[in-house]
Amino acid sequence: MAGLQRSRLFWLITFLVPAIAVGLFWGLGFDGEITGFFRIGSEFPHSPYLNLNTARIVPGEVGHDGQQLALWE
């Protein structure tokens, strides 16, 4: 029984720590702007789901967001 409780506690901590960290970074570090997690460059075509008016786009850079955003299309 103690092993089962320890296992549940392990999985609860394993889930909660990253979820809380991401929530804090998103809410506090990026002011709720999720595109702040990605480096969006101007060299490749952007996803049609990306709002170009509010996204942080680095001019003259390739960025590393293309794979993630392309999967959502």
The 8 nearest C-alpha neighbors of each residue, nearest first, counted from 0:
[[1, 3, 2, 4, 5, 6, 7, 8],
 [2, 0, 4, 3, 5, 6, 7, 8],
 [1, 3, 5, 0, 4, 6, 7, 8],
 [4, 2, 6, 0, 5, 1, 7, 8],
 [5, 3, 7, 1, 6, 2, 8, 0],
 [6, 4, 2, 8, 3, 7, 9, 1],
 [5, 7, 3, 9, 4, 8, 2, 10],
 [8, 6, 4, 10, 9, 5, 11, 3],
 [7, 9, 11, 5, 6, 10, 12, 4],
 [8, 10, 6, 12, 7, 11, 13, 5],
 [11, 9, 13, 7, 12, 8, 14, 6],
 [10, 12, 8, 14, 13, 9, 15, 7],
 [13, 11, 15, 9, 14, 10, 16, 8],
 [14, 12, 10, 11, 15, 16, 9, 17],
 [15, 13, 11, 12, 16, 10, 17, 18],
 [14, 16, 18, 12, 17, 13, 19, 11],
 [15, 17, 19, 18, 12, 14, 13, 20],
 [18, 16, 20, 19, 15, 21, 14, 13],
 [19, 17, 15, 21, 20, 16, 22, 14],
 [18, 20, 22, 16, 17, 21, 15, 23],
 [21, 19, 17, 23, 22, 18, 16, 24],
 [22, 20, 24, 18, 23, 19, 25, 17],
 [21, 23, 19, 25, 20, 24, 26, 18],
 [22, 24, 26, 20, 25, 21, 27, 19],
 [25, 23, 28, 21, 27, 22, 26, 20],
 [26, 24, 29, 22, 31, 23, 28, 27],
 [25, 27, 31, 23, 30, 24, 22, 28],
 [28, 26, 30, 24, 23, 29, 25, 31],
 [27, 29, 24, 25, 30, 26, 23, 31],
 [28, 30, 25, 32, 31, 27, 35, 26],
 [31, 29, 26, 27, 32, 28, 25, 33],
 [30, 32, 26, 25, 29, 33, 27, 28],
 [33, 31, 29, 30, 34, 35, 25, 54],
 [34, 32, 35, 36, 31, 25, 29, 37],
 [35, 33, 36, 37, 32, 54, 55, 38],
 [36, 34, 33, 37, 32, 29, 55, 38],
 [37, 35, 34, 33, 38, 29, 25, 32],
 [38, 36, 34, 35, 64, 39, 63, 62],
 [37, 39, 62, 63, 64, 40, 36, 57],
 [40, 38, 62, 56, 64, 37, 57, 63],
 [41, 39, 62, 60, 61, 57, 56, 42],
 [40, 42, 58, 59, 60, 43, 57, 56],
 [43, 41, 61, 40, 60, 59, 44, 58],
 [42, 44, 41, 45, 61, 40, 65, 62],
 [45, 43, 46, 42, 41, 65, 47, 40],
 [46, 44, 43, 47, 49, 65, 41, 68],
 [45, 47, 48, 49, 68, 69, 44, 72],
 [46, 48, 49, 45, 50, 72, 44, 51],
 [49, 47, 46, 50, 72, 68, 71, 45],
 [50, 48, 46, 47, 51, 45, 54, 68],
 [49, 51, 52, 53, 54, 48, 47, 46],
 [50, 52, 54, 53, 49, 56, 55, 45],
 [53, 51, 50, 54, 55, 49, 56, 34],
 [52, 54, 51, 50, 55, 32, 49, 34],
 [55, 53, 51, 34, 52, 50, 56, 49],
 [54, 56, 57, 53, 35, 34, 39, 38],
 [55, 57, 39, 40, 54, 58, 41, 38],
 [56, 58, 40, 60, 39, 41, 59, 55],
 [59, 57, 41, 60, 40, 56, 42, 61],
 [58, 60, 41, 42, 57, 40, 61, 62],
 [61, 59, 40, 62, 58, 41, 57, 42],
 [60, 62, 40, 42, 41, 43, 63, 59],
 [61, 63, 40, 39, 38, 60, 64, 57],
 [64, 62, 38, 65, 39, 61, 37, 66],
 [63, 65, 67, 39, 37, 66, 62, 38],
 [66, 64, 68, 67, 69, 63, 62, 45],
 [65, 67, 69, 68, 64, 70, 63, 71],
 [68, 66, 70, 69, 65, 64, 71, 63],
 [67, 69, 65, 70, 71, 66, 46, 64],
 [70, 68, 66, 71, 72, 67, 65, 46],
 [69, 71, 68, 67, 72, 66, 65, 46],
 [72, 70, 68, 69, 67, 48, 46, 66],
 [71, 69, 70, 68, 46, 48, 47, 67]]
